[in-house]
Amino acid sequence: MPLPCIRAARQFDISAHRPFWMGGERVGWLREADAAWLLSQWPDTFVAAADSRGPHVALHARFDDVPARSAALGAVIDALAAMGKIPGWRNETYAIRNAFDAPPLALIERAASRFFGTMTWAVHLNGIVQAAQGAHPAPRLWIARRSATKATDPGMLDNIVAGGIGWGFDVMQTLVKECDEEAGMDASLALRATAGRCVHVLAPLPEGTQVEQIFVYDLVLPKDFVPRNRDGEVSEHRRMTVDEVTHQIAQGAMTVDASLATLDCLLRHQWIDAMFCMGIDALFCAPSSL
């Protein structure tokens, strides 16, 4: 049976959701109850439609450019947040787009991306400490524990560095920024990271739907490097063996995203048996696909 993180990354029931369209593109997924709520409360902003693609909810066509769409969605998002329907306000801007290098169709508050089920991107870093000469070839990994005050997955284990990619940032800019904030790592070290694969998560969450692509990176760290959190989002760091990490993954103690990023690293370096990760290959994707 697949690991909990692999099952969770694909527990999406299309029949319980309504596609969300904007500018002639499907850009997200709305839960049926949320779709009905939007249509009833904001009939001048959202419209119900049905065609050969099936029923869907669309942002009204009169919002036909980025400023107009962003303003229309922003007013709705503010109201939804005041009602408690959008938790964990971030004061960060995300772009609604179906490919990482595509121009945005609209700009929204990060916390609203899961309510509307829009595509998001994140970067995760595996911090590797290589074994000493003559020792077992498997390394240790630096693992973080998320702060108990985090809006999502409080107290769970995570990669040494992980963060969402906001509008206006590229992957490496985000990686360098997050390395500084979450691990006290300077840019010269962070820029040595090497790219792994890209993982696609499509999963229901209490706040909506996670549709996210995770850019996975590895970094071999100096043996004397000790991460120091600077933004209050990490409560501790631990250096774990591969066996310890895989045990935590199997127990569901690590976030789904971090589990998948870690498994990608361990598989690529052949530090674990591929059978342990049965089913993960279906989650690897091209970085630009929805």
Backbone as CSV, one residue per row, in Angstrom:
resi,resn,N_x,N_y,N_z,CA_x,CA_y,CA_z,C_x,C_y,C_z
1,MET,0.848,-1.193,0.000,0.000,0.000,0.000,0.888,1.249,0.000
2,PRO,0.545,2.277,-0.809,1.364,3.489,-0.849,1.443,4.175,0.510
3,LEU,2.512,4.917,0.703,2.684,5.689,1.922,1.560,6.712,2.075
4,PRO,1.269,7.132,3.330,0.195,8.116,3.537,0.384,9.387,2.715
5,CYS,1.621,9.860,2.583,1.846,11.104,1.846,1.535,10.947,0.366
6,ILE,1.807,9.768,-0.193,1.530,9.534,-1.613,0.027,9.424,-1.845
7,ARG,-0.667,8.754,-0.944,-2.129,8.682,-1.062,-2.755,10.071,-0.910
8,ALA,-2.257,10.840,0.065,-2.836,12.159,0.330,-2.642,13.113,-0.836
9,ALA,-1.566,12.943,-1.583,-1.267,13.855,-2.686,-2.202,13.691,-3.864
10,ARG,-3.038,12.638,-3.842,-3.939,12.397,-4.966,-5.356,12.040,-4.505
11,GLN,-5.764,12.424,-3.320,-7.112,12.126,-2.833,-8.073,13.223,-3.261
12,PHE,-8.208,13.406,-4.552,-9.046,14.481,-5.067,-10.252,13.900,-5.783
13,ASP,-11.435,14.326,-5.374,-12.690,13.849,-5.955,-13.252,14.941,-6.868
14,ILE,-13.079,14.754,-8.170,-13.534,15.761,-9.126,-15.033,15.982,-9.006
15,SER,-15.791,14.929,-8.709,-17.246,15.047,-8.657,-17.719,15.962,-7.528
16,ALA,-16.861,16.211,-6.540,-17.224,17.076,-5.419,-16.788,18.522,-5.630
17,HIS,-16.275,18.811,-6.816,-15.740,20.140,-7.100,-16.275,20.662,-8.429
18,ARG,-16.255,21.974,-8.556,-16.663,22.641,-9.786,-15.450,23.375,-10.352
19,PRO,-15.106,23.170,-11.627,-13.994,23.930,-12.205,-14.252,25.431,-12.124
20,PHE,-13.192,26.188,-11.894,-13.255,27.644,-11.848,-12.515,28.188,-13.064
21,TRP,-13.211,29.025,-13.833,-12.672,29.544,-15.090,-12.473,31.050,-15.015
22,MET,-11.507,31.487,-15.795,-11.212,32.920,-15.876,-10.486,33.185,-17.195
23,GLY,-10.918,34.196,-17.921,-10.223,34.548,-19.158,-10.144,33.415,-20.153
24,GLY,-11.166,32.555,-20.166,-11.175,31.442,-21.111,-10.327,30.254,-20.711
25,GLU,-9.818,30.229,-19.473,-8.986,29.113,-19.004,-9.541,28.561,-17.700
26,ARG,-9.419,27.244,-17.537,-9.685,26.669,-16.219,-8.495,26.967,-15.333
27,VAL,-8.749,27.653,-14.235,-7.644,28.076,-13.382,-7.724,27.507,-11.973
28,GLY,-8.810,26.792,-11.638,-8.914,26.283,-10.279,-10.065,25.325,-10.096
29,TRP,-10.263,24.945,-8.811,-11.325,24.028,-8.412,-12.028,24.588,-7.187
30,LEU,-13.348,24.661,-7.265,-14.159,25.115,-6.136,-14.954,23.943,-5.581
31,ARG,-14.983,23.804,-4.263,-15.890,22.830,-3.672,-17.326,23.226,-4.018
32,GLU,-18.182,22.231,-4.199,-19.553,22.506,-4.635,-20.245,23.513,-3.726
33,ALA,-20.090,23.362,-2.415,-20.734,24.290,-1.487,-20.184,25.708,-1.651
34,ASP,-18.870,25.817,-1.869,-18.273,27.132,-2.065,-18.726,27.746,-3.381
35,ALA,-18.837,26.911,-4.417,-19.304,27.408,-5.709,-20.710,27.986,-5.577
36,ALA,-21.592,27.261,-4.904,-22.970,27.724,-4.714,-22.994,29.023,-3.914
37,TRP,-22.135,29.113,-2.903,-22.076,30.312,-2.060,-21.645,31.526,-2.882
38,LEU,-20.611,31.367,-3.689,-20.129,32.484,-4.509,-21.205,32.950,-5.481
39,LEU,-21.881,32.007,-6.125,-22.905,32.357,-7.108,-24.087,33.076,-6.463
40,SER,-24.431,32.687,-5.241,-25.582,33.313,-4.579,-25.241,34.668,-3.979
41,GLN,-24.035,34.822,-3.460,-23.658,36.048,-2.773,-23.089,37.119,-3.704
42,TRP,-22.463,36.716,-4.789,-21.840,37.665,-5.708,-22.253,37.360,-7.158
43,PRO,-23.546,37.470,-7.468,-24.017,37.131,-8.819,-23.491,38.060,-9.902
44,ASP,-23.019,39.250,-9.520,-22.456,40.164,-10.509,-20.978,39.886,-10.770
45,THR,-20.394,39.006,-9.955,-18.962,38.713,-10.093,-18.719,37.324,-10.677
46,PHE,-19.544,36.352,-10.268,-19.380,34.970,-10.726,-20.634,34.515,-11.472
47,VAL,-20.425,33.698,-12.490,-21.549,33.178,-13.271,-21.429,31.665,-13.379
48,ALA,-22.572,31.000,-13.396,-22.605,29.559,-13.627,-22.682,29.327,-15.129
49,ALA,-21.936,28.349,-15.605,-21.925,28.043,-17.032,-21.857,26.541,-17.219
50,ALA,-22.272,26.115,-18.381,-22.186,24.700,-18.741,-22.014,24.607,-20.243
51,ASP,-21.069,23.814,-20.671,-20.840,23.597,-22.094,-20.292,22.200,-22.282
52,SER,-19.619,21.948,-23.386,-19.095,20.606,-23.654,-18.086,20.172,-22.599
53,ARG,-17.553,21.128,-21.854,-16.589,20.813,-20.793,-17.286,20.513,-19.480
54,GLY,-18.615,20.651,-19.467,-19.375,20.391,-18.257,-19.675,21.671,-17.507
55,PRO,-20.359,21.578,-16.356,-20.685,22.766,-15.563,-19.443,23.346,-14.894
56,HIS,-19.413,24.659,-14.824,-18.303,25.312,-14.144,-18.736,26.687,-13.670
57,VAL,-17.907,27.296,-12.855,-18.115,28.662,-12.383,-17.048,29.532,-13.031
58,ALA,-17.458,30.697,-13.533,-16.505,31.582,-14.189,-16.572,32.977,-13.588
59,LEU,-15.430,33.633,-13.535,-15.425,35.049,-13.221,-16.075,35.774,-14.396
60,HIS,-16.939,36.718,-14.096,-17.698,37.409,-15.141,-16.756,37.976,-16.211
61,ALA,-17.147,37.817,-17.475,-16.303,38.220,-18.598,-16.044,39.725,-18.639
62,ARG,-16.868,40.512,-17.933,-16.630,41.965,-17.956,-15.352,42.337,-17.212
63,PHE,-14.859,41.430,-16.375,-13.545,41.636,-15.751,-12.513,41.053,-16.721
64,ASP,-12.005,41.907,-17.604,-11.275,41.390,-18.755,-9.794,41.745,-18.780
65,ASP,-9.258,42.231,-17.670,-7.814,42.425,-17.601,-7.352,42.169,-16.165
66,VAL,-6.044,42.184,-15.976,-5.483,41.824,-14.661,-5.961,42.763,-13.556
67,PRO,-5.930,44.093,-13.741,-6.404,44.966,-12.651,-7.874,44.729,-12.308
68,ALA,-8.714,44.557,-13.323,-10.145,44.373,-13.057,-10.408,43.044,-12.370
69,ARG,-9.781,41.989,-12.835,-9.977,40.674,-12.199,-9.446,40.689,-10.770
70,SER,-8.282,41.290,-10.578,-7.677,41.312,-9.244,-8.541,42.087,-8.267
71,ALA,-9.097,43.218,-8.726,-9.945,44.025,-7.850,-11.237,43.294,-7.508
72,ALA,-11.849,42.646,-8.505,-13.100,41.917,-8.257,-12.875,40.775,-7.281
73,LEU,-11.818,40.008,-7.501,-11.521,38.899,-6.597,-11.100,39.413,-5.222
74,GLY,-10.364,40.517,-5.193,-9.904,41.048,-3.919,-11.048,41.430,-3.000
75,ALA,-12.091,42.024,-3.560,-13.247,42.397,-2.741,-13.931,41.168,-2.159
76,VAL,-14.050,40.124,-2.976,-14.669,38.886,-2.505,-13.786,38.220,-1.450
77,ILE,-12.494,38.199,-1.687,-11.564,37.555,-0.756,-11.568,38.262,0.596
78,ASP,-11.613,39.583,0.588,-11.688,40.321,1.854,-12.946,39.930,2.635
79,ALA,-14.062,39.817,1.922,-15.317,39.452,2.589,-15.253,38.025,3.117
80,LEU,-14.701,37.106,2.328,-14.589,35.714,2.753,-13.679,35.584,3.974
81,ALA,-12.597,36.353,3.993,-11.692,36.318,5.141,-12.398,36.830,6.394
82,ALA,-13.188,37.881,6.249,-13.920,38.421,7.400,-14.930,37.418,7.939
83,MET,-15.450,36.541,7.068,-16.395,35.502,7.481,-15.694,34.263,8.050
84,GLY,-14.365,34.234,7.976,-13.622,33.077,8.456,-13.490,31.966,7.442
85,LYS,-13.873,32.226,6.197,-13.798,31.194,5.166,-12.413,31.099,4.515
86,ILE,-11.578,32.113,4.732,-10.199,32.085,4.241,-9.288,32.369,5.431
87,PRO,-8.739,31.336,6.060,-7.871,31.523,7.235,-6.414,31.752,6.827
88,GLY,-5.614,32.135,7.800,-4.168,32.202,7.606,-3.709,33.280,6.651
89,TRP,-4.246,34.473,6.780,-3.885,35.585,5.898,-2.376,35.796,5.918
90,ARG,-1.767,35.952,4.716,-0.305,36.011,4.618,0.252,37.376,4.236
91,ASN,-0.583,38.249,3.661,-0.069,39.499,3.095,1.009,39.233,2.047
92,GLU,0.795,38.201,1.251,1.670,37.868,0.137,0.816,37.754,-1.115
93,THR,1.381,38.135,-2.235,0.645,38.121,-3.495,1.028,36.899,-4.319
94,TYR,0.008,36.178,-4.770,0.198,35.059,-5.691,-0.470,35.407,-7.019
95,ALA,0.074,34.858,-8.083,-0.504,35.043,-9.418,-1.383,33.855,-9.764
96,ILE,-2.515,34.132,-10.402,-3.330,33.058,-10.967,-2.850,32.839,-12.396
97,ARG,-2.290,31.684,-12.638,-1.754,31.323,-13.951,-1.597,29.814,-13.972
98,ASN,-1.564,29.244,-15.169,-1.497,27.796,-15.285,-0.102,27.280,-15.588
99,ALA,0.824,28.159,-15.834,2.219,27.777,-16.045,3.095,28.794,-15.342
100,PHE,4.203,28.350,-14.820,5.038,29.199,-13.980,5.552,30.430,-14.725
101,ASP,5.804,30.264,-16.027,6.339,31.384,-16.806,5.259,32.123,-17.589
102,ALA,3.980,31.826,-17.325,2.885,32.499,-18.024,2.566,33.831,-17.362
103,PRO,2.054,34.798,-18.125,1.622,36.058,-17.502,0.413,35.802,-16.621
104,PRO,0.242,36.573,-15.562,-0.883,36.330,-14.649,-2.211,36.743,-15.271
105,LEU,-3.253,36.001,-14.910,-4.614,36.397,-15.247,-5.183,37.308,-14.169
106,ALA,-4.701,37.143,-12.942,-5.111,37.985,-11.818,-4.089,37.795,-10.703
107,LEU,-4.100,38.715,-9.744,-3.242,38.632,-8.566,-4.132,38.586,-7.333
108,ILE,-3.826,37.656,-6.416,-4.665,37.485,-5.230,-3.802,37.302,-3.988
109,GLU,-4.423,37.462,-2.831,-3.781,37.136,-1.553,-3.478,35.645,-1.509
110,ARG,-2.276,35.314,-1.066,-1.841,33.920,-1.031,-2.829,33.003,-0.316
111,ALA,-3.384,33.460,0.800,-4.262,32.603,1.594,-5.502,32.177,0.831
112,ALA,-5.868,32.916,-0.235,-7.080,32.596,-0.993,-6.853,31.553,-2.070
113,SER,-5.601,31.210,-2.330,-5.312,30.315,-3.459,-5.943,28.941,-3.267
114,ARG,-6.019,28.458,-2.040,-6.594,27.131,-1.824,-8.116,27.163,-1.817
115,PHE,-8.709,28.271,-1.411,-10.168,28.390,-1.505,-10.598,28.256,-2.965
116,PHE,-9.871,28.906,-3.865,-10.210,28.856,-5.285,-9.526,27.698,-6.014
117,GLY,-8.658,26.977,-5.329,-7.991,25.821,-5.925,-7.122,26.165,-7.111
118,THR,-6.427,27.298,-7.029,-5.585,27.727,-8.138,-4.175,27.158,-7.998
119,MET,-3.494,27.073,-9.128,-2.143,26.517,-9.146,-1.182,27.412,-8.368
120,THR,-0.378,26.785,-7.519,0.679,27.485,-6.793,1.977,26.725,-6.971
121,TRP,3.067,27.400,-6.633,4.390,26.789,-6.748,5.152,26.996,-5.445
122,ALA,6.003,26.036,-5.120,6.812,26.110,-3.910,8.180,25.507,-4.189
123,VAL,9.127,25.831,-3.346,10.463,25.243,-3.437,10.796,24.605,-2.101
124,HIS,11.334,23.380,-2.137,11.751,22.650,-0.940,13.207,22.237,-1.094
125,LEU,13.953,22.374,-0.018,15.380,22.049,-0.023,15.671,20.900,0.925
126,ASN,16.359,19.889,0.424,16.883,18.802,1.254,18.290,19.172,1.692
127,GLY,18.486,19.339,2.993,19.799,19.662,3.537,20.547,18.392,3.893
128,ILE,21.600,18.083,3.149,22.305,16.811,3.246,23.644,16.997,3.954
129,VAL,23.920,16.139,4.899,25.240,16.073,5.537,25.836,14.728,5.185
130,GLN,26.884,14.751,4.381,27.465,13.500,3.901,28.171,12.743,5.010
131,ALA,28.179,11.422,4.842,28.842,10.570,5.824,30.353,10.743,5.745
132,ALA,31.013,10.451,6.858,32.466,10.535,6.890,33.079,9.423,6.049
133,GLN,34.317,9.607,5.652,35.025,8.597,4.875,35.024,7.258,5.607
134,GLY,34.702,6.201,4.882,34.718,4.866,5.460,33.452,4.498,6.181
135,ALA,32.555,5.453,6.382,31.302,5.168,7.078,30.264,4.686,6.078
136,HIS,29.095,4.330,6.591,27.988,3.940,5.724,27.712,5.088,4.753
137,PRO,27.475,4.795,3.465,27.353,5.870,2.474,26.122,6.750,2.642
138,ALA,25.120,6.275,3.316,23.913,7.096,3.487,24.213,8.270,4.398
139,PRO,23.710,9.442,4.076,23.997,10.637,4.870,22.981,10.840,5.978
140,ARG,23.075,11.985,6.605,22.020,12.473,7.480,21.367,13.674,6.808
141,LEU,20.134,13.958,7.213,19.400,15.090,6.666,18.997,16.025,7.800
142,TRP,19.136,17.323,7.542,18.622,18.300,8.492,17.123,18.424,8.278
143,ILE,16.355,18.225,9.336,14.894,18.270,9.293,14.406,19.342,10.264
144,ALA,13.450,20.145,9.820,12.881,21.207,10.650,11.560,20.758,11.258
145,ARG,11.218,21.356,12.377,9.873,21.199,12.943,9.165,22.542,12.850
146,ARG,8.007,22.539,12.219,7.257,23.761,12.027,6.764,24.324,13.362
147,SER,6.719,25.625,13.439,6.237,26.275,14.647,4.798,25.866,14.955
148,ALA,4.478,25.796,16.223,3.113,25.448,16.639,2.115,26.537,16.271
149,THR,2.604,27.711,15.873,1.701,28.807,15.506,1.496,28.921,14.002
150,LYS,2.091,28.024,13.215,1.912,28.078,11.759,0.448,27.840,11.400
151,ALA,-0.027,28.534,10.368,-1.423,28.397,9.957,-1.705,27.023,9.363
152,THR,-0.710,26.428,8.720,-0.875,25.095,8.133,0.155,24.137,8.725
153,ASP,-0.278,22.942,9.009,0.592,21.861,9.509,1.451,22.279,10.706
154,PRO,0.872,22.909,11.727,1.675,23.325,12.881,2.297,22.128,13.584
155,GLY,3.559,22.289,13.968,4.249,21.273,14.749,4.737,20.065,13.967
156,MET,4.455,20.002,12.673,4.874,18.840,11.897,6.310,19.004,11.410
157,LEU,6.925,17.890,11.052,8.280,17.920,10.509,8.242,18.436,9.075
158,ASP,9.364,19.041,8.668,9.433,19.688,7.353,10.867,19.600,6.856
159,ASN,11.083,19.980,5.602,12.444,20.087,5.098,13.168,21.243,5.794
160,ILE,14.470,21.269,5.685,15.240,22.329,6.332,14.790,23.697,5.848
161,VAL,14.392,23.782,4.585,13.892,25.024,4.001,12.744,24.686,3.066
162,ALA,11.668,25.443,3.146,10.530,25.261,2.242,9.731,26.547,2.220
163,GLY,9.242,26.921,1.047,8.447,28.135,0.975,7.714,28.275,-0.333
164,GLY,6.587,28.961,-0.286,5.827,29.251,-1.486,6.499,30.340,-2.308
165,ILE,6.278,30.284,-3.630,6.899,31.242,-4.539,5.885,32.333,-4.863
166,GLY,6.118,33.519,-4.334,5.205,34.627,-4.541,5.389,35.286,-5.898
167,TRP,4.395,36.102,-6.268,4.467,36.819,-7.534,5.676,37.762,-7.525
168,GLY,6.436,37.742,-8.621,7.615,38.582,-8.751,8.909,37.910,-8.358
169,PHE,8.818,36.672,-7.824,10.009,35.925,-7.433,10.201,34.733,-8.370
170,ASP,11.444,34.431,-8.714,11.702,33.182,-9.414,12.097,32.118,-8.388
171,VAL,12.416,30.921,-8.884,12.662,29.802,-7.976,13.887,30.064,-7.105
172,MET,15.001,30.466,-7.730,16.230,30.632,-6.956,16.159,31.847,-6.030
173,GLN,15.478,32.901,-6.435,15.293,34.029,-5.521,14.539,33.592,-4.267
174,THR,13.510,32.782,-4.489,12.738,32.292,-3.343,13.589,31.379,-2.473
175,LEU,14.359,30.502,-3.097,15.202,29.579,-2.336,16.201,30.347,-1.471
176,VAL,16.847,31.334,-2.049,17.833,32.123,-1.297,17.158,32.854,-0.136
177,LYS,15.994,33.449,-0.404,15.262,34.177,0.645,14.855,33.243,1.783
178,GLU,14.301,32.086,1.428,13.844,31.144,2.454,15.018,30.534,3.215
179,CYS,16.137,30.297,2.534,17.320,29.770,3.229,17.798,30.746,4.301
180,ASP,17.754,32.028,3.989,18.152,33.041,4.967,17.178,33.078,6.134
181,GLU,15.859,33.125,5.826,14.858,33.295,6.866,14.687,32.057,7.733
182,GLU,14.718,30.895,7.117,14.369,29.680,7.850,15.570,28.941,8.421
183,ALA,16.752,29.151,7.832,17.913,28.385,8.297,19.145,29.228,8.542
184,GLY,19.050,30.562,8.401,20.218,31.409,8.634,21.358,31.105,7.682
185,MET,21.022,30.746,6.448,22.012,30.312,5.467,22.303,31.459,4.498
186,ASP,23.575,31.747,4.261,23.873,32.870,3.366,23.691,32.454,1.907
187,ALA,23.581,33.459,1.055,23.248,33.230,-0.350,24.309,32.405,-1.063
188,SER,25.572,32.618,-0.726,26.636,31.890,-1.425,26.511,30.387,-1.228
189,LEU,26.040,29.973,-0.058,25.823,28.553,0.190,24.528,28.084,-0.463
190,ALA,23.472,28.857,-0.329,22.180,28.462,-0.898,22.267,28.264,-2.403
191,LEU,23.053,29.085,-3.083,23.139,29.012,-4.543,23.881,27.774,-5.037
192,ARG,24.441,26.996,-4.133,25.082,25.729,-4.534,24.057,24.604,-4.682
193,ALA,22.813,24.854,-4.317,21.784,23.809,-4.388,21.612,23.314,-5.819
194,THR,21.324,22.030,-5.944,21.117,21.418,-7.260,19.676,20.938,-7.373
195,ALA,19.126,21.048,-8.563,17.715,20.742,-8.780,17.449,19.243,-8.787
196,GLY,16.359,18.860,-8.149,15.845,17.504,-8.244,14.703,17.477,-9.234
197,ARG,13.607,16.807,-8.859,12.451,16.745,-9.744,11.355,17.695,-9.259
198,CYS,10.276,17.746,-10.007,9.130,18.562,-9.652,7.980,17.626,-9.302
199,VAL,7.337,17.880,-8.177,6.257,17.029,-7.672,4.945,17.797,-7.754
200,HIS,3.887,17.115,-8.194,2.575,17.751,-8.333,1.625,17.179,-7.283
201,VAL,1.048,18.073,-6.477,0.076,17.689,-5.451,-1.296,18.224,-5.859
202,LEU,-2.291,17.357,-5.807,-3.685,17.740,-6.051,-4.501,17.084,-4.951
203,ALA,-4.851,17.868,-3.927,-5.412,17.258,-2.731,-6.397,18.195,-2.042
204,PRO,-7.487,17.627,-1.482,-8.419,18.440,-0.695,-7.826,18.762,0.666
205,LEU,-8.108,19.961,1.146,-7.652,20.409,2.455,-8.823,21.103,3.153
206,PRO,-8.747,21.301,4.459,-9.853,21.987,5.148,-10.166,23.358,4.556
207,GLU,-9.130,24.042,4.046,-9.350,25.387,3.513,-9.653,25.401,2.020
208,GLY,-9.707,24.245,1.375,-10.010,24.199,-0.052,-9.261,23.089,-0.753
209,THR,-8.562,23.440,-1.819,-7.833,22.457,-2.615,-6.404,22.923,-2.834
210,GLN,-5.462,22.033,-2.582,-4.062,22.317,-2.872,-3.746,21.806,-4.272
211,VAL,-3.424,22.721,-5.156,-2.956,22.378,-6.504,-1.572,23.006,-6.599
212,GLU,-0.558,22.223,-6.366,0.775,22.816,-6.190,1.852,21.979,-6.853
213,GLN,2.787,22.688,-7.441,3.996,22.056,-7.954,5.161,22.456,-7.063
214,ILE,5.919,21.450,-6.656,7.026,21.655,-5.721,8.334,21.431,-6.456
215,PHE,9.155,22.478,-6.534,10.494,22.358,-7.090,11.398,21.827,-5.982
216,VAL,11.977,20.659,-6.184,12.808,20.021,-5.162,14.280,20.305,-5.452
217,TYR,15.003,20.697,-4.418,16.442,20.954,-4.526,17.173,20.195,-3.425
218,ASP,18.426,19.868,-3.707,19.321,19.252,-2.724,20.501,20.176,-2.494
219,LEU,21.018,20.163,-1.279,22.215,20.932,-0.965,23.055,20.150,0.029
220,VAL,24.302,19.863,-0.357,25.251,19.238,0.564,25.815,20.336,1.454
221,LEU,25.571,20.209,2.754,25.943,21.246,3.711,27.275,20.927,4.383
222,PRO,28.015,21.944,4.763,29.238,21.697,5.541,28.898,20.942,6.824
223,LYS,29.801,20.085,7.248,29.513,19.263,8.426,29.347,20.089,9.686
224,ASP,29.911,21.297,9.713,29.782,22.133,10.910,28.623,23.128,10.798
225,PHE,27.846,23.048,9.722,26.724,23.972,9.570,25.581,23.561,10.489
226,VAL,25.044,24.520,11.218,23.878,24.300,12.083,22.831,25.352,11.715
227,PRO,21.665,24.935,11.248,20.640,25.909,10.857,20.140,26.719,12.037
228,ARG,19.844,27.992,11.761,19.306,28.906,12.773,18.097,29.598,12.169
229,ASN,16.943,29.349,12.720,15.737,29.984,12.195,15.692,31.456,12.573
230,ARG,15.262,32.299,11.600,15.261,33.741,11.825,13.868,34.366,11.720
231,ASP,12.874,33.607,11.234,11.553,34.209,11.023,10.472,33.664,11.956
232,GLY,10.856,32.807,12.909,9.904,32.291,13.881,8.996,31.189,13.371
233,GLU,9.242,30.698,12.148,8.366,29.678,11.572,8.834,28.254,11.853
234,VAL,10.002,28.102,12.477,10.567,26.790,12.802,10.877,26.754,14.293
235,SER,10.452,25.683,14.963,10.699,25.585,16.401,11.999,24.860,16.727
236,GLU,12.450,23.979,15.827,13.717,23.274,16.061,14.192,22.648,14.761
237,HIS,15.485,22.311,14.743,16.078,21.541,13.658,16.734,20.303,14.255
238,ARG,16.603,19.183,13.537,17.238,17.936,13.973,17.964,17.310,12.792
239,ARG,19.120,16.725,13.069,19.866,16.010,12.034,19.538,14.530,12.167
240,MET,18.876,13.972,11.160,18.350,12.609,11.235,19.023,11.685,10.228
241,THR,19.091,10.420,10.596,19.530,9.407,9.649,18.411,9.140,8.646
242,VAL,18.762,8.475,7.551,17.755,8.115,6.550,16.686,7.222,7.170
243,ASP,17.091,6.290,8.003,16.114,5.409,8.650,15.158,6.200,9.540
244,GLU,15.699,7.168,10.273,14.835,7.988,11.130,13.845,8.806,10.301
245,VAL,14.331,9.362,9.198,13.459,10.185,8.355,12.363,9.334,7.722
246,THR,12.731,8.187,7.177,11.722,7.348,6.518,10.703,6.824,7.527
247,HIS,11.137,6.599,8.754,10.184,6.184,9.789,9.168,7.303,10.048
248,GLN,9.642,8.534,10.151,8.742,9.664,10.391,7.780,9.848,9.217
249,ILE,8.262,9.648,8.004,7.395,9.750,6.823,6.320,8.676,6.869
250,ALA,6.725,7.460,7.167,5.767,6.348,7.218,4.719,6.557,8.294
251,GLN,5.090,7.249,9.380,4.159,7.512,10.479,3.277,8.734,10.213
252,GLY,3.532,9.451,9.122,2.748,10.645,8.827,3.110,11.841,9.673
253,ALA,4.327,11.840,10.253,4.741,12.935,11.128,5.318,14.123,10.359
254,MET,5.624,13.923,9.074,6.163,14.976,8.222,5.072,15.445,7.271
255,THR,5.083,16.710,6.925,4.069,17.225,6.011,4.097,16.437,4.703
256,VAL,2.970,16.430,4.017,2.896,15.730,2.730,3.937,16.292,1.767
257,ASP,4.009,17.616,1.650,4.933,18.234,0.704,6.383,17.861,1.023
258,ALA,6.761,17.990,2.290,8.133,17.687,2.684,8.439,16.207,2.524
259,SER,7.463,15.345,2.809,7.675,13.905,2.627,8.004,13.592,1.172
260,LEU,7.235,14.178,0.262,7.454,13.902,-1.162,8.801,14.453,-1.627
261,ALA,9.162,15.652,-1.166,10.449,16.227,-1.547,11.603,15.397,-1.007
262,THR,11.448,14.888,0.210,12.500,14.058,0.807,12.615,12.724,0.090
263,LEU,11.487,12.115,-0.222,11.508,10.831,-0.931,12.145,10.982,-2.308
264,ASP,11.882,12.096,-2.979,12.513,12.329,-4.276,14.030,12.321,-4.137
265,CYS,14.532,13.004,-3.130,15.977,13.039,-2.876,16.526,11.645,-2.596
266,LEU,15.874,10.918,-1.694,16.371,9.602,-1.297,16.341,8.615,-2.457
267,LEU,15.327,8.737,-3.306,15.241,7.863,-4.477,16.328,8.176,-5.495
268,ARG,16.505,9.450,-5.795,17.501,9.827,-6.799,18.908,9.385,-6.403
269,HIS,19.199,9.466,-5.106,20.535,9.084,-4.636,20.630,7.604,-4.278
270,GLN,19.528,6.891,-4.461,19.476,5.441,-4.178,19.810,5.137,-2.722
271,TRP,19.283,5.984,-1.829,19.468,5.766,-0.405,18.313,4.979,0.205
272,ILE,17.260,4.739,-0.575,16.157,3.885,-0.143,15.739,3.006,-1.309
273,ASP,15.042,1.931,-0.980,14.504,1.022,-1.986,13.287,1.664,-2.646
274,ALA,13.210,1.570,-3.965,12.093,2.175,-4.695,10.752,1.614,-4.258
275,MET,10.722,0.376,-3.764,9.457,-0.223,-3.333,8.850,0.526,-2.148
276,PHE,9.697,1.182,-1.356,9.201,1.950,-0.207,8.312,3.101,-0.675
277,CYS,8.584,3.599,-1.886,7.868,4.764,-2.428,6.906,4.379,-3.537
278,MET,6.360,3.199,-3.469,5.472,2.728,-4.530,4.390,3.758,-4.840
279,GLY,4.282,4.123,-6.110,3.257,5.053,-6.552,3.728,6.485,-6.691
280,ILE,4.924,6.808,-6.214,5.369,8.209,-6.243,5.663,8.673,-7.660
281,ASP,6.030,7.756,-8.559,6.383,8.185,-9.921,5.243,8.940,-10.594
282,ALA,4.007,8.627,-10.235,2.866,9.301,-10.839,2.760,10.763,-10.419
283,LEU,3.515,11.164,-9.383,3.436,12.537,-8.878,4.487,13.448,-9.502
284,PHE,5.481,12.864,-10.176,6.497,13.694,-10.823,5.911,14.277,-12.090
285,CYS,6.257,15.539,-12.372,5.624,16.219,-13.505,6.570,17.219,-14.124
286,ALA,6.184,17.683,-15.316,6.887,18.784,-15.949,6.533,20.065,-15.205
287,PRO,7.494,20.946,-14.978,7.240,22.130,-14.156,6.159,23.063,-14.669
288,SER,5.809,23.026,-15.964,4.860,24.001,-16.494,3.448,23.457,-16.643
289,SER,3.218,22.164,-16.319,1.904,21.583,-16.561,0.960,21.847,-15.412
290,LEU,-0.351,21.877,-15.689,-1.365,22.086,-14.643,-1.805,20.749,-14.095
